[in-house]
Amino acid sequence: AAAAGLAVIPRGAGSGLTGGAIGDGVVVDFARHNRRIGQLDVERNTIRVGAGVVLDQLNDFLRPYKLWFAPDVATSSRATIGGMIGNNSSGARTPIYGMTVDHVKSVEVVLADGSITNVGEDILSLPRQMGVVESLVEFNGMEIAENRPPGLLKRWPGYAIERCLNPDRRNLVSILCGSEGTLAGIFSAELKLVPLPKERALGILFFDSVAEAMQATVELQDLKPAAIEHLDRPLLDQTRGQLEFEGARDLLDLDERPCESILAIEFFDEVQDKLAALERRKLGRRKLMLTEAAAMNLFWAMRKAGLSLLTGRKGDGKPQTCVEDTAVRPADLPAYVGGFQEILRGMGLEASFYGHAASGLLHVRPIIDLHTPEGLKQMRQVSREVGALVKQFKGSLCAEHGVGIGQTEFMPEQLGDRMMRVMREIKKAFDPANVLNPGKIIPDGRYALDGDLRIQRNRPIGLPFKPLLGFLAKDQSFVRNLEQCNGCGACLKPAPTMCPTYIATGDELMSTRGRANLIRAVLQGRGGEGSDPTNSLELKQALGNCLACHACTRECPSNVNMSLLRAELNHARIQRRGLILRERLISHADALGRVGCRLPRLANFALRSVVMRHLVGRALGFSPHRPLPSYSRLRFDEWFENRPPNKMGRRGTVILWDDTSTRYHESKVGMAAVRVLEAAGYRVLLQQERMCCGRPAFSQGNLDHVKQCGTHNLALLNRDMTRTPVIFLEPSCWTMFTEDYLELGLPGAGEVAKRCLLFEEFVSGLLEEEPGALRFTEKAGNIVIHAHCHAKSAGRADVLRRLAERLPERTVTLLDTGCCGMAGAFGMMSSKYDLSVEIARPLIDQLVAQPYGTTVVATGTSCRQQIKHLANVRLRHIAELLAESLA
């Protein structure tokens, strides 16, 4: 890179807020292929890890040993150890654990000349660089001490030369931690571990103002808490209506007893005495004491989602990150926050104040519209004024998130000329050719606060199509929903459910963030696609591998709806070049079902034929390895019409929506549902003349056909003036009626959506009101449940567990599984088959590990197809399980 005149930008998770992982040069991902955990020494409490190891993964590995790596950043589900070292990260528990640098014994680094070496305690390496640091400390000691006086708990901007004033800390780890990739690339590290707390507790105080909470923070310091976290009303209000945070809102009773400000005080060990001491303090309007892990986890999950919750607010004005990283000494917090609020009031800006109150750091994000010139001026003005306020309190402008691109221009003002010379000498000693992250920390004019923003006024996101979908959840706009992605990287977590393809591949292109960034780049014309951005090959790859599992609508704290973005872009492409044969056939899966069920034996023989599967695969791109769904010898709707009529219905009438799979492929599921509903006392009807719900067409982007199907179906159901409940066996059909028809703005969609229920939801609701409405046999058995992605995204997964637990003597487990990887036609494609199987692997591993005789419940047609293909298990829809268990 140096020989070619290229800069190198080291990168971990890329979740930083100040541009530390981007720049004009080659971005080197130190994380993706460098995730080894090894060399645990439980006697010395140390471990050697690769730079790409994610913090949560490391601590999960260490938990059986009752150890952990203590710096606890809010992005722990995706933050890498290399990134934490590069940024000298810290979190809520800084008062007792300090920063990352306090827990690093040695670091293996790649220097700008390509050499690799270890630096650390008791390691005599890089003598020239160490000599430079020692000389700088000797000649500038008084200036360093004056510029960086003691008492600040968080990091200072730039290189941590102040640590080297203490001879016991004088090693190059102190300098490399927090150097933000400007001195070296972090390859691996030996970390110091600490014992897990024996017990924890959380005391929550509720206040009428932020000012009261700040003063209480000072008064609580003598209790020696592990953490004091502050949340204010603007942040708490963003959790309203979010399924992920319903439990936390209920726990805090925010709907019935709202407040302006919350302090959460965490204690480790001897917690009862500490909680009692907190209870005696006359602080706040009310208190809540928590000792159960589940309850505390609800709070911490909400707190960790703070940034994304705020940036997920509606409208063009968003909470900006220009002054979100300042810190002062905890005792100065009330006066500092007062000064900060005065600046904001003078500019007419609103802001949220939340974060690590015990450490003197609050993340403050003024709401500014960066689409306008006035917004850009406001961002610069508030940054300068707050910077002056920080300097007045001798605090840190970049106390957690680093200097990066966003704050580099302010370093001379914050540090002064002499300290800037010290920083330049350190940079020159490590990187004389200025290869690593040039222009960051040491300004050279290339970067400015408002120079490299995601929202580019001179390059707006242009849509070469007219969107059909409403994006109703938040901003009612394709572009605004795309801009909800703030880059926090929550979709990079390596656990179910978001984002299935990223979990399987580790390729960031497959994550929600990766797809959003790519869509943004293509629509801004940065991809070189010419006149048709929808024809971008990268865009096709990213969207073609999105399963539309809906996980992002729930798990992304900003609620980026990639399923809708994908459907719009695929529809735009179809509008330009028309439907290809495969898309047309998939869109009309219901018509194929009618044809196949006319001669089911012949059709099934053809489907099982190796020759036919290869021919179909060659013509349509289907994998010959994937069994295609067989046709029922007796269509469900024909069975229903020809059976003896059941006019009894002491509890009323319901409409059972016989989806395409139930009608043509899995009649037994529909038969079981009818049996259960009639046993419960309902008269069951089918909707005559119904069309397919349109889910297969929606998956292809064929929205015109979806509108045709939806308009027809809604008109049929709206004829029923009695508002009969409509029961669905297939979750993906249910979400067409409850979500996607609404997004398309189809007439009558809102009224019909209120009547639509999943089968398990309907039956469970009945049994909660009347436990004796159905009687089941007593029979010991093991039941495990894999919930459909759409049911999980709508918060309906747990109802399956509650319903199955009503079966006497059964042991029921709702598996913590992600997407099955099938997603309708996705898993059938030759180009997707291997990825589909890889996505399913964690699910299949759990299923094959179950005891013999276990019944696996899966309500999704695609889920059952995938499981049947990859695992030899006893597989049932919940309707079949209940029907078989009826007494």
Residue, then its C-alpha position, 0 to 999 in steps of 0.5 A: a500500500a505504501a509503495a502504491g501510495l494508498a492509505v490503509i484503514p484498519r477495521g473491526a466491526g465498523s460500528g464506530l460513530t466518528g468514521g474511524a473505520i472508513g476513509d480514502g484508501v484500502v479498508v482492511d477488515f481485521a475481524r472477519h477471518n481472525r476469530r480464534i479464541g485460545q490459550l486460556d490460562v485460568e491460573r493467571n486469568t489471561i487469554r489470547v484472542g484474535a482481533g475479530v473475536v466479538l465481546d459477547q462471544l468471548n464472555d460466553f466462552l469464559r462464563p463456565y470459568k466464572l471469568w469475563f473480559a470486563p470492559d462492557v460496551a453497549t455494542s457487545s453483540r458485535a464489537t470486536i476485541g481489535g476494535m475495542i483495543g484500537n478505540n480503548s473502549s469502555g462502558a457502563r462499569t468504568p468506575i470499577y473496571g476502567m477501560t480496555v487498556d487496563h485489561v490488555k497484557s500484550v498486543e500482536v500488531v502489524l506495523a506500517d512497514g508490514s512487520i509484525t511484532n508483540v508489544g506489552e508488559d515485560i516485552l522489550s520490543l520497538p525500542r526506537q518507538m519506546g525511546v520516543v515516548e520516554s523522551l516526550v514524557e520527560f520533556n513535556g511532563m508538565e504540559i501533559a499533566e496540565n492538559r490532562p489532569p487526573g480524575l477523568l474516568k474515560r479516555w482522552p482524545g489522541y494518544a494516551i501519553e498521560r498514562c506514561l507519566n506513571p513509570d508502572r504504566r510506561n509500555l507501548v500498550s498504553i499508546l496503542c490502546g486508543s490509537e484508532g488504527t493510526l499507529a498499527g493494525i491489531f492482529s491479536a491480544e493477550l487479555k487480562l480477565v477478572p472474576l464474574p460478580k457473585e451477585r448483581a442488583l439494579g436499583i432504578l430511580f425515577f425523576d421529574s427532571v434531568a437536573e435532579a438526576m444529575q445531582a443525585t448521581v453525585e450524591l450516590q457516588d459514595l455507595k461505590p456502584a458498579a454503574i449509574e446509567h441515565l435515560d431520559r424521556p426522549l429515549l424512553d418514548q422511542t420504545r413505545g410500540q416496539l415489541e422488543f421493549e414491551g417487557a422493559r416498559d411494563l417492568l418500569d411501568l412507563d405507560e401508567r407512571p411516566c417520568e422525565s428521567i431514570l437513573a439505574i444504579e448497579f451493584f455487585d456483591e453484597v447487594q442487599d445491603k447496598l440496595a437497602a442503603l439506596e432505599r434509604r436515600k430520599l431521591g427521586r419520585r419512586k424507586l424499583m429494586l431488581t435482583e432477578a437476572a431476567a428483569m435486569n436484562l430487560f433494562w440493559a437490552m433497552r439501554k444498549a439499544g439507545l442510539s438506534l432507538l433515538t435515530g429511529r425517530k420519525g421525520d428528517g430531523k435525527p439525533q446527530t452524533c456530533v457532541e455525543d461523546t463528551a465526558v467530565r469528572p462525575a462531580d462536575l456533571p450537574a454544572y456541565v449538563g446545565g451549561f450544555q442545556e443552555i447551549l441547546r436552548g439558545m439554538g432552539l435544539e432538542a436533545s436526549f441525554y443518556g449514558h454513563a452518569a457514574s463516569g461523567l459521560l452522557h451521550v447527547r444527540p441534538i435533533i438536527d436535519l442534515h438535509t438542509p444548509e441550516g442543519l449543517k450550520q447548526m451541527r457545526q455551531v453546537s460542536r464548537e460551543v460544546g467543545a469550548l464548554v468541555k475545555q472549560f471543565k477540562g474534560s474530554l471531547c472524545a471519551e468513548h467513540g474516538v476522534g476518527i473523521g468527525q472530531t479530528e479538526f477540533m484537536p488543535e483547539q482541544l489539545g493546544d500546539r505543544m500537545m499536538r506536537v507530541m501527538r505528531e512525534i508519536k505518529k511519525a515514530f510508528d508510521p513515518a510514511n503516513v500510511l495508516n489512517p492518515g488525516k485522523i487524530i493529526p489533522d491535515g485538512r482532508y477531513a471535517l465534521d461536515g465533510d463526509l456525511r452519510i446524508q449528502r446534499n449534493r448527492p441525494i438518494g434518487l428513486p428511478f421508480k415510484p414506490l408502491l408500498g407505504f412504509l407505514a411503521k415510521d416515515q411513510s417513505f422508501v428513502r426515509n426508511l432506508e435512512q433509518c439505518n444508522g450503521c450501528g451494526a446490530c444486524l452483525k450479531p452472530a445469533p438468531t435471528m437477524c440477519p440469517t444470511y450474515i450469520a451463515t456467511g460472515d459477509e457483511l453484504m448479507s447483513t441489513r446494514g450491508r444491504a442498506n449501505l449498498i442500496r444507498a450507494v447504488l441510488q446515489g449513483r456511486g456504483g457505476e450502474g449507468s442509467d439503471p441503478t436497479n440493474s446493479l449486479e451487487l444489488k442483485q446479489a444483496l437483495g437476491n440473498c435476502l430471505a424477507c424473514h422480517a427479523c429486521t422489523r423487530e430486531c433492528p432497533s431503528n426498524v429498517n424494513m429490508s423486506l419492503l425495500r427489497a420488494e420495491l426494488n425487485h418490483a422496479r426491476i420487473q417494471r423495466r425488464g418484465l417478468i422472466l418465466r421463473e418469476r411468473l411461475i412462482s408468482h402463480a404457485d396457486a395455479l400450479g397447485r390446481v394443475g398438479c392436483r388434477l393428476p397428483r400421482l402422475a405429477n408426483f411421479a414426475l417430481r420424483s424423477v431424477v431426469m425431470r428434476h434436472l430438466v426443471g432445474r436447467a429450465l428454471g434454476f431449481s436445484p436437483h438436490r431439493p425435493l419439490p413439494s408433492y401434491s395431495r391426492l385429495r385437495f383439502d377444499e374438495w375434502f371439505e366440501n364433500r364431507p358431511p356438513n357440520k352446521m353446529g357452532r355453539r361458539g360461533t363461526v370462523i373462516l379457515w383460510d386454506d392457503t396454497s400449501t394446505r389446499y394442494h400439498e398438505s391437506k392433512v394440516g387443514m383437516a387437523a385444523v378443522r377437527v380441532l376447531e369443530a371440537a372446540g365448538y366452532r362452525v368452520l367455513l372456507q372462503q369460496e372463490r379465494m385467490c392466493c394471498g400473493r406471498p409467492a409473488f411478493s417474494q419475487g417483487n411482482l407487486d402488481h399481481v399481489k395487488q390483484c390477489g389482495t384486492h380480490n381477497l379483501a373484497l370477498l372478506n369484506r362482504d361478510m358483515t358479521r366480521t367473522p374471524v379469519i384463521f390462518l395456518e401459515p404465518s407468511c399468509w397471515t402477514m400478507f393480510t395483517e401487514d403487506y396489504l396495508e402497505l399496498g394501501l388496498p381498500g378494506a385492508g385495515e378492517v380485514a386485518k383486525r379479524c385475522l388470527l393465527f390458528e395457534e393464537f385463536v385456540s390459545g386465546l380460547l383456552e385461556e378464557e375457557p380451559g375446558a373447551l378442549r380436552f387432551t389425552e395424557k401422554a408423556g412426550n417431548i415437544v420442541i417448537h421451531a417458530h416461523c420468522h414472521a410469527k417471531s417478528a410479530g411477537r407471536a412465537d411464545v403462544l406456540r409454547r403456551l398452547a403446547e404446554r396445555l397437553p398433559e404430561r408433555t415436556v415443551t421447549l421453544l427452541d432459540t432458533g433462527c430462520c430455517g433458510m428455505a423462504g419459499a422458492f429461495g431454498m429451491m434455487s440451485s444458486k441458493y441451495d448451499l446457502s439455504v442449507e448453511i443457514a439451516r445448520p444451527l436449527i438442524d443441529q438442535l433438532v437431531a440432538q433431541p431424544y428419540g421420539t421427540t415431536v418437532v412442531a413447525t407452523g411454516t410450510s417452508c420450515r417443514q420442507q427444509i426440516k424434512h429434507l435435512a433431518n429425520v424427525r417426527l414433524r407436525h404442524i401445531a394443528e396436527l399435534l392438537a388433533e392427534s392429542l384430542a381426548 
